[in-house]
Amino acid sequence: MASLPLPSVDAARARQRVLVDTDTGLDDAHSLMYLLAQPDVEIEAITTIYGNTPVEDSARNVRTVLRLAGREDIPVHLGEAAPIEGEASIADFVHGTDGLGDRFDRAELSVEDESAVDAIVRIAAENPGEVDLHPLGPLTNIARALERDPELFLKFRSVVIMGGAGPYPVPGGATLTDANTANDRRAAEIVFGARNNGNVVMVGVNVTATAILDEQVLAVLRGTGTPWSTFAGEVLDAYNDFYQYKWGRRISSAHDGLATVVLHRPDIVTAWTEGPVDYTPYGGSLATRIALTHDGLPLVWGTPEGPSVRAVTAFDGDLFRRLFVRALAGGPAER
């Protein structure tokens, strides 16, 4: 199958404009660093959400990364502190009490007066077809924005979401769940049920779990020895600390990192599928999947109603790793 048909960036415009919505934990920090390292990317704003860490610490962590990049001019907007229904589930057992592995001094909480939801709605309205929306955390901010403007996704150039789990697995295959949609099922239903023009992309755990960063990557980052690469290495080391106990090896999945590279370089995608989204509670979590079998057939119990969403099912792992490590080792782009 051809690469994912996301809209191309107009060469005359020179820069891809991105609005990031993030629950800034360890892999989110790497995603922000990747974008900040690209000379052809301009981050319009960063909106924060709970998830890996409370929403205030998410904003502090954004400030930490922006300060490192010398880009404290980028506006940061504070978002929702809890899901639409129920209470927030905070992944401090993965990302530490501060979201960055408890390895760095906390930045001051400095955010715009405008809320995250207001900023999302405004940026879409003021720049129709010009900005990419990139949610990396629970989808509460995005759902609240859609409640304000049901046509929101038609005003963004693309909406590339880290969340979900792609199509149903092969018979006997593992049922995959993700924290972002599980943290706010109602928000996920609103987001994946919103009207779109083929521009909504699910980069789910079916692929992100295989975007592995290991000790060789850590050695490269530490060996480079700059403040930028050293920070990236500390973040990876903290992430590998958690996965060592989960998987028995010092490796970790670049969940958000893969989604961000797909946003910037959709040519890394080698296969994708599309269909409406289905939701199945599973073991206290949520399996959010494209309502198709692994080989593209309709589900025997019927297809749910809803708009079609595109989901990545395969990617060029070598190209992803080269692009991602180069950004984390190389430093922020000059402005």
C-alpha positions as CSV (number, residue, x, y, z in Angstrom):
1,M,0.0,0.0,0.0
2,A,1.2,3.5,-0.7
3,S,2.4,5.8,2.0
4,L,-0.2,7.5,4.2
5,P,-2.0,10.1,2.1
6,L,-1.6,13.1,4.5
7,P,-1.6,16.5,2.8
8,S,1.8,17.6,1.7
9,V,3.3,20.8,3.0
10,D,3.4,23.6,0.5
11,A,7.0,24.1,-0.4
12,A,6.5,27.8,-0.8
13,R,5.2,28.0,2.8
14,A,8.4,26.4,3.9
15,R,7.3,25.4,7.4
16,Q,4.8,22.9,8.7
17,R,2.6,24.5,11.4
18,V,1.7,22.3,14.3
19,L,-0.5,22.6,17.4
20,V,0.6,20.0,20.0
21,D,-1.7,18.8,22.8
22,T,0.3,16.8,25.3
23,D,0.4,15.3,28.8
24,T,4.1,15.9,28.9
25,G,5.8,12.8,30.2
26,L,9.0,11.1,29.1
27,D,8.1,10.2,25.5
28,D,6.1,13.4,25.0
29,A,9.3,15.3,25.9
30,H,11.1,13.5,23.1
31,S,8.3,14.3,20.7
32,L,8.6,18.0,21.5
33,M,12.4,17.8,21.0
34,Y,11.9,16.1,17.7
35,L,9.6,18.9,16.4
36,L,11.9,21.7,17.9
37,A,14.8,20.1,16.0
38,Q,13.1,20.5,12.6
39,P,13.9,23.6,10.6
40,D,10.7,23.1,8.5
41,V,8.4,22.9,11.6
42,E,6.8,25.8,13.5
43,I,5.0,25.0,16.7
44,E,2.0,27.4,16.8
45,A,1.2,26.6,20.5
46,I,1.3,23.8,23.0
47,T,-1.8,22.8,25.0
48,T,-1.5,20.6,28.1
49,I,-3.6,17.8,29.5
50,Y,-3.5,15.4,32.4
51,G,-2.4,11.8,31.9
52,N,1.3,11.0,32.4
53,T,1.3,13.7,35.0
54,P,-1.1,16.3,36.4
55,V,-1.9,19.1,33.9
56,E,0.1,21.7,35.8
57,D,3.2,19.5,35.8
58,S,2.6,18.8,32.1
59,A,2.8,22.6,31.5
60,R,6.0,22.8,33.7
61,N,7.6,20.1,31.6
62,V,6.8,21.8,28.4
63,R,8.5,24.9,29.8
64,T,11.6,22.8,30.7
65,V,11.9,21.5,27.1
66,L,11.2,25.0,25.5
67,R,13.8,26.6,27.8
68,L,16.4,23.9,26.7
69,A,15.6,24.7,23.0
70,G,15.7,28.5,23.5
71,R,12.0,28.7,22.4
72,E,10.2,30.1,25.4
73,D,8.4,32.3,23.0
74,I,6.0,29.4,22.1
75,P,2.7,29.9,23.9
76,V,1.7,27.2,26.4
77,H,-2.0,26.8,27.4
78,L,-3.3,25.0,30.4
79,G,-5.9,22.3,29.6
80,E,-8.4,20.1,31.4
81,A,-7.4,18.5,34.7
82,A,-9.8,15.5,34.5
83,P,-11.8,13.4,32.0
84,I,-15.3,14.3,31.0
85,E,-16.5,11.4,33.2
86,G,-14.8,10.1,36.3
87,E,-11.4,11.0,37.8
88,A,-8.0,11.4,36.2
89,S,-5.6,8.4,36.2
90,I,-2.0,9.6,36.5
91,A,0.8,7.4,35.3
92,D,3.4,8.5,37.9
93,F,4.5,4.9,38.2
94,V,5.9,5.2,34.7
95,H,6.9,8.8,34.4
96,G,7.8,9.7,38.0
97,T,6.0,12.2,40.3
98,D,6.9,15.1,38.0
99,G,6.4,13.4,34.6
100,L,10.1,13.6,33.7
101,G,11.4,10.8,35.9
102,D,12.2,13.0,38.8
103,R,15.6,13.9,37.3
104,F,15.4,17.6,36.6
105,D,14.6,20.8,38.5
106,R,10.9,21.8,38.0
107,A,10.2,24.8,35.8
108,E,7.9,27.6,37.0
109,L,4.3,27.2,36.0
110,S,3.9,29.9,33.3
111,V,1.0,29.7,30.9
112,E,-1.2,31.9,28.8
113,D,-4.4,33.4,30.2
114,E,-6.3,31.7,27.3
115,S,-7.3,28.1,28.1
116,A,-6.2,25.1,26.0
117,V,-9.7,24.6,24.7
118,D,-10.1,28.2,23.7
119,A,-6.7,28.2,22.0
120,I,-7.5,25.1,20.0
121,V,-10.8,26.5,18.7
122,R,-9.3,29.9,18.0
123,I,-6.2,28.6,16.1
124,A,-8.4,26.4,13.9
125,A,-10.8,29.2,13.1
126,E,-8.1,31.7,12.3
127,N,-6.0,29.4,10.2
128,P,-8.3,27.1,8.2
129,G,-6.4,24.3,6.5
130,E,-3.1,25.6,7.6
131,V,-2.3,23.9,11.0
132,D,-1.8,20.3,12.0
133,L,-3.4,19.2,15.3
134,H,-1.2,16.6,17.2
135,P,-2.8,15.1,20.3
136,L,-0.3,13.0,22.4
137,G,-2.4,12.5,25.5
138,P,-5.9,11.8,26.7
139,L,-8.4,13.5,24.3
140,T,-10.3,15.6,26.7
141,N,-9.2,19.0,25.5
142,I,-9.9,18.0,21.9
143,A,-13.4,16.7,22.8
144,R,-14.2,19.8,24.7
145,A,-13.1,21.9,21.6
146,L,-15.3,19.7,19.4
147,E,-18.3,20.4,21.7
148,R,-17.7,24.1,21.0
149,D,-17.1,23.6,17.2
150,P,-18.3,20.3,15.7
151,E,-16.6,21.2,12.4
152,L,-13.3,21.6,14.1
153,F,-11.4,18.9,12.3
154,L,-12.4,20.3,8.9
155,K,-10.4,23.4,9.8
156,F,-7.2,21.6,10.6
157,R,-4.9,20.4,7.8
158,S,-4.5,17.1,9.6
159,V,-5.2,15.5,13.0
160,V,-2.6,12.9,13.9
161,I,-3.4,11.2,17.2
162,M,-1.3,9.0,19.3
163,G,-3.9,6.6,20.6
164,G,-6.0,3.5,19.8
165,A,-4.7,0.2,18.6
166,G,-5.3,-0.1,14.9
167,P,-7.5,-2.9,13.5
168,Y,-8.4,-6.1,15.3
169,P,-5.5,-8.5,15.8
170,V,-5.1,-11.9,14.1
171,P,-7.1,-14.7,15.8
172,G,-5.3,-15.5,19.1
173,G,-3.3,-12.3,18.9
174,A,-2.9,-10.0,21.9
175,T,-5.6,-7.4,22.6
176,L,-3.8,-4.1,22.9
177,T,-5.1,-1.2,24.9
178,D,-3.7,2.4,25.3
179,A,-3.8,4.8,28.1
180,N,-4.7,7.9,26.1
181,T,-8.2,6.6,25.0
182,A,-8.7,4.6,28.2
183,N,-8.2,7.8,30.3
184,D,-11.3,9.4,28.8
185,R,-13.5,7.0,26.8
186,R,-16.2,9.6,26.3
187,A,-13.6,12.0,24.8
188,A,-12.3,9.3,22.5
189,E,-15.9,8.6,21.3
190,I,-16.4,12.3,20.6
191,V,-13.0,12.7,18.8
192,F,-13.1,9.6,16.6
193,G,-16.8,10.2,15.9
194,A,-16.3,13.8,14.7
195,R,-16.8,14.8,11.1
196,N,-13.5,14.8,9.1
197,N,-12.4,14.9,5.5
198,G,-10.0,11.9,5.6
199,N,-7.5,13.9,7.6
200,V,-7.7,12.0,11.0
201,V,-5.0,9.5,11.6
202,M,-4.7,7.0,14.4
203,V,-1.1,6.1,15.3
204,G,-1.9,3.3,17.8
205,V,-0.1,1.0,20.1
206,N,-0.2,-1.7,17.4
207,V,2.7,0.1,15.8
208,T,4.1,2.4,18.5
209,A,4.9,-0.6,20.7
210,T,7.5,-1.7,18.1
211,A,9.2,1.7,17.8
212,I,12.0,0.6,20.1
213,L,14.7,2.8,21.6
214,D,17.5,0.8,23.3
215,E,20.8,1.2,25.1
216,Q,22.6,1.8,21.8
217,V,20.4,4.9,21.3
218,L,21.2,5.9,24.9
219,A,24.9,5.5,24.2
220,V,24.7,7.8,21.2
221,L,22.8,10.5,23.1
222,R,25.2,10.4,26.0
223,G,28.2,10.2,23.8
224,T,27.2,13.4,21.9
225,G,27.6,15.2,25.2
226,T,25.6,18.4,24.5
227,P,23.0,19.8,26.9
228,W,20.3,18.8,24.4
229,S,21.5,15.2,23.9
230,T,22.3,14.8,27.6
231,F,18.7,15.8,28.5
232,A,17.3,13.4,25.8
233,G,19.5,10.6,27.2
234,E,18.3,11.2,30.8
235,V,14.7,11.1,29.6
236,L,15.4,7.8,27.8
237,D,17.2,6.3,30.7
238,A,14.3,7.1,33.0
239,Y,11.9,5.5,30.5
240,N,14.1,2.4,30.2
241,D,14.1,2.1,34.0
242,F,10.4,1.5,33.9
243,Y,10.4,-0.9,31.0
244,Q,13.2,-2.9,32.4
245,Y,10.9,-4.1,35.1
246,K,8.0,-4.5,32.7
247,W,9.8,-6.3,29.9
248,G,13.1,-7.5,31.6
249,R,15.2,-5.5,29.1
250,R,16.4,-1.9,29.1
251,I,14.4,-0.9,26.0
252,S,11.3,1.3,25.6
253,S,8.7,2.1,23.0
254,A,8.6,5.6,21.5
255,H,4.8,5.8,21.5
256,D,4.6,9.5,21.1
257,G,7.8,9.7,19.1
258,L,6.5,7.5,16.3
259,A,3.3,9.5,16.1
260,T,5.3,12.7,15.8
261,V,7.5,11.4,13.1
262,V,4.4,10.2,11.2
263,L,3.0,13.7,11.4
264,H,6.2,15.2,10.1
265,R,7.4,12.5,7.7
266,P,4.3,10.4,6.6
267,D,6.5,8.7,4.1
268,I,7.8,6.4,6.9
269,V,4.3,4.7,6.8
270,T,4.4,1.6,4.7
271,A,0.8,0.3,5.4
272,W,-2.4,1.7,6.7
273,T,-6.1,0.9,6.8
274,E,-9.3,2.9,7.5
275,G,-12.7,2.5,8.9
276,P,-15.0,3.6,11.8
277,V,-13.7,3.1,15.4
278,D,-15.0,0.5,17.8
279,Y,-14.5,0.4,21.6
280,T,-14.2,-2.6,23.9
281,P,-13.6,-2.4,27.7
282,Y,-10.7,-4.8,28.5
283,G,-9.2,-5.7,31.8
284,G,-9.9,-2.3,33.3
285,S,-8.6,-0.5,30.2
286,L,-10.0,0.1,26.7
287,A,-9.3,-1.4,23.3
288,T,-10.0,1.4,20.8
289,R,-9.7,-0.1,17.3
290,I,-10.6,0.3,13.7
291,A,-13.7,-1.9,13.1
292,L,-12.0,-4.3,10.7
293,T,-10.2,-7.6,11.0
294,H,-6.5,-7.8,10.6
295,D,-6.9,-8.6,6.9
296,G,-9.3,-5.8,6.2
297,L,-12.6,-7.6,6.4
298,P,-15.8,-6.3,8.2
299,L,-16.5,-7.6,11.7
300,V,-18.9,-10.5,11.8
301,W,-21.0,-8.7,14.4
302,G,-21.4,-5.6,12.2
303,T,-19.7,-2.3,11.6
304,P,-20.5,0.6,14.0
305,E,-21.7,3.8,12.6
306,G,-19.2,6.7,12.4
307,P,-16.8,8.5,10.2
308,S,-13.8,6.7,8.7
309,V,-10.4,7.1,10.5
310,R,-7.1,6.1,9.0
311,A,-4.8,3.9,11.1
312,V,-1.1,3.1,10.6
313,T,-0.4,-0.6,10.5
314,A,3.3,-0.7,9.5
315,F,6.2,1.7,9.2
316,D,9.9,1.8,8.2
317,G,11.6,1.2,11.5
318,D,15.1,1.9,10.3
319,L,14.1,5.3,8.8
320,F,12.1,6.2,12.0
321,R,15.1,5.4,14.2
322,R,17.5,7.4,12.1
323,L,15.3,10.5,12.0
324,F,14.4,10.3,15.6
325,V,17.9,9.8,17.0
326,R,19.3,12.4,14.7
327,A,16.8,15.0,16.2
328,L,17.5,14.0,19.8
329,A,21.2,14.1,19.3
330,G,21.5,17.0,17.0
331,G,20.0,20.0,18.9
332,P,17.2,22.5,18.3
333,A,16.8,24.1,14.9
334,E,18.1,27.7,14.5
335,R,15.4,30.4,14.3
